[in-house]
Amino acid sequence: MKNTLKSLLFLLASANLTAIAQQFNGYTLTSIINGSTATLLDTNQNTFKTWSGLSASTGYSAFLEPGGTLVRSCKGGTNPAGVPGGPICGKIQKHSYSGTLLWDFPYYGADYITHHDIQPMPNGNVLAICYHKVPAADVTAAGGNQGIDMWPDKIVEIKPNGLNGGTVVWEWRIWDHIMQNTDASKPNYFANVVDHPERLNINYKQAKDWIHMNGVDYNPILDQVAFSSHNMNEWYIIDHSTTTAEAAGHTGGNSGKGGDFLYRWGNPAAYGAAGTAILNVTHDAHWIPEGCPNAGRLAGFNNKGVSPSQSAADQIVTPVNGYNYDHVAGQAYAPATYSDRHECNGYSSNMGGTQQFPNGNQLICIATSGKVYEINSAGTQLWTKTFQGSIAKAFKYDSCYIFNTP
């Protein structure tokens, strides 16, 4: 009987180890929106580490830098009058693994404020998405059909300086890359929208909260930035190798195209091309990193990808060619549809994210229901955990990344 019990316990332990081994081995970071904590879960989904009593509530996303530094987009500051949408943030914070506040930087003013996502960079800087106001008079002068205040997006790269300081070392504004085909007497006029996919048509879905950018990522190999747009139903890629002056123009940088779109995908109608719209509300555009299967693909969360009540995690193989992307004039950017899709075990009306691992697994975050789960390469769910509250994105990090001093 004793030997039988030992054998049974051994088999149970072996089965548990096998189940854990199927996972990507690491710790999962979550931070509930509007909460003042962040947690790391172990492979049994037990709390391994908690940052508690943080001085600002999480505004959207949270990340770890090498060495275990917590970086969050946070609530903070005064919202500009008339700013639309959300989640509005206004601040970025860094905390050490032990909880010490390392950086507490507000970025907002009378006509700009950070919102949604950030992206820590290898050099210690942080990319941040921001609304900025364009008054109605300027909108009309630029060829907008509606004389309304607009709040298009910009992306800034901020270099930390001390506890509360920061310097914007690079800036890109979508407003510098608009076009219109309704009034030849006004700037940025092009008769055929489809001939200029490198720009955004100001009169396509023109609104106060026009683009609603919600996800940003950095590719250090290409020195490019990807972002996603809720309202345009598109993923975009731009050149980060430019100066700020070049980013406001149409020449310069590794691509030779300044700050114009190098690539866009998901909704051909946004630039007048024929083709099927694949993205239907989208978040978290990012590259699959080196060391993972399908590295270099663009991936993201497609909120209504399967149906109005089921989300998808989509991937595409981009037509990258050096620092540019192949494109047939007058047609939609390739590919015509997604290259890979996971039909999610749930639905998030907004927010959401995915992460790809070296062993071929994926982490899926069903944001509005607080559900996080991992699947293997066959799509089999390995574990799931549901939190009370919304989690915009979740990430798993291996122990070397967290505990080795960079």
N, C-alpha and C positions, 0 to 999 in steps of 0.2 A: 504493500500500500504506500509506504514511504517513497519507494523508488518510482511508483506510478505518479505520485504527487510531484516529485522532483521533475519528472519528465514533462508533466503537464505545465508546470511553471516555466520550464526551459522553453517549451514550444510557444507559450504565450509571450515570453520575453523576446524570443526570436522573431515572432510575428510583429511585435511592436517595433523592434529595431528595423525590421524590413520596411514597415510602413513609414517610419521616420526617414529611412535611407532614400525612399522614393522622393521625398521632399528635397528642395534645395536647402542645404544646411546653413541656417543663419537665424537672424533675429528680425522680426517684422515690426516696423515702426508705424504707429498710428497716432494721430492727434485729432480729436474731435473739434469741429468748427465751433467757435464761441466758447471753447473750454480753455482752462489754464493748465492743462497737463499734456504730456506726451508719454507714450509707453513703448517698450520693446517686449515682444512676445517670443518665447522660445518655441521649439518645434512641437511642443505639446500644447501650444496656445495658452500657456500660463504666463503671467506677468513676470518678466525677468528684471525689468528696470523701469522706474517711473521718474519723470521730471514733473514735480508737482509745485503748485503755487507760483507758476510763472507770472511775471509782472504784466503781461499783456495776453489777451486771449487770442487763440489761433484764428486767423482770418480766412485761410484757405489751406495751403499745403505746408508740409513739414518734411525736412530732409536731414540726413546725417552727412557731414563731411568726414574725410578720413581722420581717424583718431577719436571719433565719437562726438564731435561737435554738432549740436542740434541747431538747425537753421529753419526759421519759420516766417511766413508772411503773417503779420499780426494786425489786429485792430489798434488804431491809435490816431490821434489828431482830430482835426475838425473837417468834416466833409465840406467840400466846396458847394456853394449854392447852386442847385440845379443838377448836380452830378447824378447820372442815372445808374441803373443796374446794381449789380453787386455780385459777389461779396466785396464790399469796399474794405480796404485794409488801411493803408497809410503809414505802415511801419514794418521794419524788418528787424528781427532779433537773432542773435547767436548766443547759445549757452554752452558751456563746457559740459563734458560728460558728467562731471560732479555737480553741475547745476549752477555754476558761477555765470552771471550775466557778462558776456564778453563784448557785445555790440548791441546797441539799442538806437536804431537810426530811423527818424521820421522822414518821410518823403511825401509832402503834400503842400498845397498852397491854394490861393484863391481860384486857380483854374486848372489844377492838376492833382492827382492822387493815385497811389498804387491800388491795384485791385487784383483779385484772383491769385495767379501763380507767380512764383519766383523760380530761379534756377541757379544754385551754387555753381561756380566755375572752378576749374582746376587751379587758377591763380589766386583763389581766395575771394575774388569779386563775386557779385551777385547780379544776375539779370532780373529785372522786375517789369511787369506789365503795368502801364499807367493809363488812366483816362486823361485827356487834356481837352480843354474847351476851345471850340472854334465858333465865334459869334455868328449870328444869323446873317449879318451883312457880308462877312467873309465867305460864308457858304453860298450866298446868292452870287457874289462876284466870281466864285469858282465854277459856276454853272449848275449849282444845285437847284432842282426844280421846286423844292420847298424852302421857303425862307425861315428856317428854324435854327436855333442853336444846336450844334452837334458836338458829341464827345467821342471822337475817334481815339484810337489807341496809339501809344508809343511804347517802345522798349528802351529801357535805360540800363547801362552797366554801371554799377556803383562799387567804388573801391573803398572799403572800410578804413576809417582813420580814428583811432582811439575808441573810447566807449560810445560816444554819441555822434561822431563825425563821419562824413562820407563825401566822396567826390564822384560826380558823374563823369566817367572817362569815355563813354561812347553812348550815342543816342540815335535811334531810328524812329521816324514818324511815318505812319501810314498816309498821313495827309500830304506828304511830299511826293506821293506816288499814286495820285488820283487821275482820272480822266473823265471826260463827258462827251457826248455826241449830240447834244441838243441845241447848242448855241455856239456857232463858229466865231462869234465876236468875243468870246470869253476864253480864258486860259485853258490849256490842257484839252483842247478840242481835237478829237479824232473821229472821222466819219464812221468808221467801222470798229465797234468794240472788240470783235473777235480778233482783230489784227494786233491788239495790244494787251495780251494777257499779263504782261509785266506790271500793269497798273490796275487799280480798282475803280470801277465805274461809280462815281459819286451818286448816281441816280438808281443804282441797283439796291433795292430795299433801303432807301434813304430813311434815316430815323435819328432821333436824338441819341439813343444807344445803338449805334450803327453796326459795329463789327462784333462787339462783345468778345474780345479776345480772352481766352481762358486757360491756355496752356502754353508753356515756352520751354524749349530744350536747346542745348548747345552741343555741337559736334566739334570736338577739338582737332580731329584729323582734317576735316574740310574747312574749319574755321567758319562755320555757318550756323544759323539759328533757324529753328523750326517753331511755328506756332499754330494754334488752332483757333477757329472762329465759330462760336455758337450760332450767330445769325447768318453768316455766309455759307455755313455747312462745308467748310473747306479747311485743308491743311496747306500751309505755305512754308517756303524756304527762302531765306534772304542771306546776303553775304555779310559776315561779321568782320572780315578783314579790312573793311573800309575805314577811313576816318569818319568822324561825325559829319564833316562837310561833304564827303563823298556819299555818305549814307542818305543825305538829303537830295542827292542828284541822281544821274543816270549813267555815270561812267566811273571807273576806278574800282579798286579791289581786285582780288584774285579772279573774279568772274568777268571783270571789265564792265559790269553793268551797274555799278554804284549800289544804291539801295532798292532798285527795282526788284520785283519778285523774280527769283530764279526758277521757281517751280510752284505750282499750286495743283491741288487735286481734291476731288470729292463732289464737285457741283459744277459741271461745265457751263450751265446756264449763267453763272455769275460773270462769265466773260464772253457770253454770246455764242458759245460753241455747242454743237450737237453732242448728245451723249446722255447716259443715264446718271442721275444723281445717286451716288452710293451713300454719302454721309447725310444723316438726317439728325441734326443737333450733334455736335462732336466736341470732345475734350481731350486733353492730354496728348497732343501730337508729340512724338519723340522718335529718335533713332534707336533701333536695337543695337546695343553696344558691342564693341569688339570682344571676342571670347565667347560669344553666344551663337548658337545656330541661327542662321539667317541674319547675321550681323550686317548693318547698313540699311536694312529695310526701314521704312517709316511705319510706325504703328500708332494706334490711338484707340480711344473709346468712342464708339458710335452709339449714341444713346437710344435712338429708335432704329438701329441697324437691321434688326430682324423684323420688328413690327412696332406699332405704337405702344406695346407693352412688354417688349423684350429687347434688351441691349445686345451689342456685339463688340468683341475685341477684334479689330481689323488690322491687317498688315498689307503693305504694298511694296513691290520691287520698283523703285524709282528708276527712270532712264538717265541716271547720273553719268556724266561724261566729263571727266576731269573735275573742274570747278563749276561746270554748267550742266544743264539737263536737256537732252534731245527733245525736240518738239517740232511737229509738222505745222507750218503756218496755217491758220484758219481752222485747225482741228483742236479737239480736246487733248490735254496731256495724257499720255499713257501712264498706267494701264487702264483699260476700259472698266475693270472692276477690281475688287480686292484680290490679292494673291493668296491670302490665308484668312480664315475667319473662325473665331470661337463664338458660338452662340451662348451668350451668358446665362447663368442660372439666376436670372432675375432682371430687374429693370430699374434704371435710375433716370428720372426725367431730366436731371441736369447733373453736372459734375461727373466724376468717375475716372478711373485710370487703370492702366495695365503695366506690368513689368515683366521683362523676359530674362531668364536665367541661363547660365552656362550649360546646365544639364538638360535644357530644352523645355523646362517647366515654365509656367506663367503664373503671376499673381494678378488676381482680378479684384477690383474694388467697386462694388455696387454702392455708390456714394450715399444716396439719399436714404437707403435702408440700413446703412452702417455695416454692410456685409462685406467681408474680405475672405477670399478663398484661393487655394492654389490648385492648378491642374497640371497633369503631366503632358507629354508631347502627344498622347493619344486623346487628350481632352478629358481624361478621368479626374474627377475631383478627389484630391488627397486629404484635404481638411477644409473646414470653414469655421468662421467665428463671426458673430453679429454683435455689434456694439450699440449702446443707447446714444443716438445722435448721428449726425452726418459726418462722414470722413471723405474729404475730397479725393485724396490719393493715399495709398499705402505703399511702403517699400520694404523689401527684405535685404539685409546686408550680412555678409559673412563676418565671422569673428575677427579675421585678420584686418578687414577694413575698419572695424570699430575700435579694436583694442591695440593695434600697432600704431605708435606715434609716427606721423608722416615726416 
